[in-house]
Structures are given as C-alpha cells and as structure tokens.
Amino acid sequence: MSDNSLPHAAHAIAVVDTETGGLDPATDPLLQVAVIHADISANGSVSITNEWSSLVGLRPPWRPIGAQHIHGIGRWPLLRAPSERRVMSRVADLVTGRTLVAHNLDFDRSFLDAAANRHGISITPDGEMCTLMLSRSTDPERHLSHRLGDIAERHGVELHGAHHALNDARATAEVLGRLIAADPRL
C-alpha cells in the first residue's frame, strides 16, 4: 500500500509501469516493464536520471498476451525477450532504496510481486506513491477522470504512445511533479 508522501524536499524515486496480458497477476503474463529514476523536488521539479525498459520473455506454457490493439506487443518479440527472472532481478535492483511510484500502483505492484515471487526475488522500495490516488485526492467528488492520459492532459504533460511502459512511466514522473507543484502538502 502506498503512503503517498515524499519524505523530504528532494527525493529519489523509481517510477514503474507495466504492460500485461490481462488483469490477473496469478494467471496473466507480465509483458513489459519500465523503470525510470528521477529526482523530484518539493516544488515539483522532475529530473530524470536513468531510464530502463524491457519486454518479458514468454515461455511455455503459452498464455494469451491480451489486447494487442491496446499495448501493441506481439508474441514474436516476447519469445526473444529476456527471461522473467532476469527482468525481475533488474527491476529489484533499480527499485531498491528509492520511493516506488506508479499510476495505479496496486495494479503494477501486484504483477511485479507475482513475477518476482515466482523466482524468489524481493522488490523492496523505500516507500511508495500512487499518482492515481494522489490525483483522486485532489478531486474527492470524482468530477474528473483520473486515467493517466487525462491527468497528463490536464497538467500539460505530453503522453506519446500510451500503453508502452516507458512512455507511460515518463508521463507518470511528470504528472507526479505537476501534482506536487499544485499541492505542496504532497
């Protein structure tokens, strides 16, 4: 669960985004992961310091890869991608010691944890934040949409190629900065 607060004025974060083959981490495959390292200041300034992304290798038994019309990921690239174990090991390294941030953190975290647990890997961030929850907290009556694309548009953040993990992670980092700038209590 996320605590949704930055522990001090400037903080190192790891923004993650996943693309999946469905909605159930127990049965649907993790297809793509992106992690961005960024420093976020109390005034919402975002400085991206590192970007990494990878497809996640599909191995037998073959599972459906879900809505290709949304994520655009085909079976052939997944067959040649790094193993889930290798990807999750890298994710764990990139997240350790940073605040983990995602848009709809519970969803992304459930897929990351399920994949990591299959290989005995532990993902241990230093705190968590969810931009979906932060955005909803600014709109308690829920008059607005809080989808990543809609929040990005409201805050002047460009989101090119939505549903590509790296593009969504970039937008999430910028959205977090804008949300912090708009509400310094965050």
Solvent accessible surface area in square Angstrom, and as a share of the most:
residue,aa,sasa,rsa
1,M,190,0.85
2,S,23,0.15
3,D,91,0.47
4,N,34,0.17
5,S,55,0.35
6,L,26,0.13
7,P,85,0.54
8,H,106,0.47
9,A,69,0.53
10,A,58,0.45
11,H,14,0.06
12,A,33,0.26
13,I,0,0.00
14,A,0,0.00
15,V,0,0.00
16,V,1,0.01
17,D,12,0.06
18,T,9,0.05
19,E,13,0.06
20,T,18,0.10
21,G,7,0.07
22,G,25,0.24
23,L,151,0.75
24,D,62,0.32
25,P,31,0.20
26,A,81,0.63
27,T,83,0.48
28,D,30,0.16
29,P,2,0.01
30,L,3,0.02
31,L,0,0.00
32,Q,12,0.05
33,V,0,0.00
34,A,0,0.00
35,V,1,0.01
36,I,0,0.00
37,H,24,0.11
38,A,0,0.00
39,D,58,0.30
40,I,1,0.00
41,S,33,0.21
42,A,58,0.45
43,N,110,0.57
44,G,10,0.10
45,S,63,0.41
46,V,33,0.19
47,S,57,0.37
48,I,66,0.33
49,T,83,0.48
50,N,56,0.29
51,E,69,0.31
52,W,49,0.17
53,S,42,0.27
54,S,17,0.11
55,L,46,0.23
56,V,2,0.01
57,G,8,0.08
58,L,8,0.04
59,R,114,0.42
60,P,92,0.58
61,P,113,0.71
62,W,137,0.48
63,R,70,0.26
64,P,101,0.64
65,I,11,0.05
66,G,39,0.37
67,A,38,0.29
68,Q,86,0.38
69,H,165,0.74
70,I,86,0.44
71,H,20,0.09
72,G,63,0.61
73,I,14,0.07
74,G,18,0.17
75,R,91,0.33
76,W,154,0.54
77,P,49,0.31
78,L,0,0.00
79,L,58,0.29
80,R,158,0.58
81,A,9,0.07
82,P,44,0.28
83,S,40,0.26
84,E,23,0.10
85,R,137,0.50
86,R,164,0.60
87,V,3,0.02
88,M,0,0.00
89,S,49,0.31
90,R,100,0.37
91,V,0,0.00
92,A,10,0.08
93,D,98,0.51
94,L,9,0.05
95,V,0,0.00
96,T,79,0.46
97,G,51,0.50
98,R,47,0.17
99,T,2,0.01
100,L,0,0.00
101,V,0,0.00
102,A,0,0.00
103,H,23,0.10
104,N,61,0.31
105,L,3,0.01
106,D,86,0.45
107,F,55,0.23
108,D,4,0.02
109,R,45,0.17
110,S,41,0.26
111,F,3,0.01
112,L,0,0.00
113,D,44,0.23
114,A,23,0.18
115,A,0,0.00
116,A,1,0.01
117,N,108,0.55
118,R,104,0.38
119,H,47,0.21
120,G,74,0.72
121,I,30,0.15
122,S,74,0.48
123,I,10,0.05
124,T,72,0.42
125,P,29,0.18
126,D,80,0.42
127,G,31,0.29
128,E,19,0.09
129,M,0,0.00
130,C,5,0.03
131,T,0,0.00
132,L,17,0.08
133,M,81,0.36
134,L,4,0.02
135,S,3,0.02
136,R,72,0.26
137,S,73,0.47
138,T,74,0.43
139,D,11,0.06
140,P,110,0.69
141,E,127,0.57
142,R,136,0.50
143,H,149,0.67
144,L,90,0.45
145,S,49,0.32
146,H,15,0.07
147,R,164,0.60
148,L,21,0.10
149,G,30,0.28
150,D,37,0.19
151,I,0,0.00
152,A,1,0.01
153,E,138,0.62
154,R,96,0.35
155,H,54,0.24
156,G,58,0.56
157,V,12,0.07
158,E,131,0.59
159,L,41,0.21
160,H,129,0.58
161,G,48,0.46
162,A,51,0.39
163,H,88,0.39
164,H,72,0.32
165,A,0,0.00
166,L,26,0.13
167,N,34,0.18
168,D,11,0.06
169,A,0,0.00
170,R,91,0.33
171,A,2,0.01
172,T,1,0.01
173,A,0,0.00
174,E,57,0.26
175,V,0,0.00
176,L,0,0.00
177,G,2,0.02
178,R,92,0.34
179,L,3,0.01
180,I,3,0.01
181,A,57,0.44
182,A,72,0.56
183,D,19,0.10
184,P,112,0.70
185,R,209,0.76
186,L,30,0.15
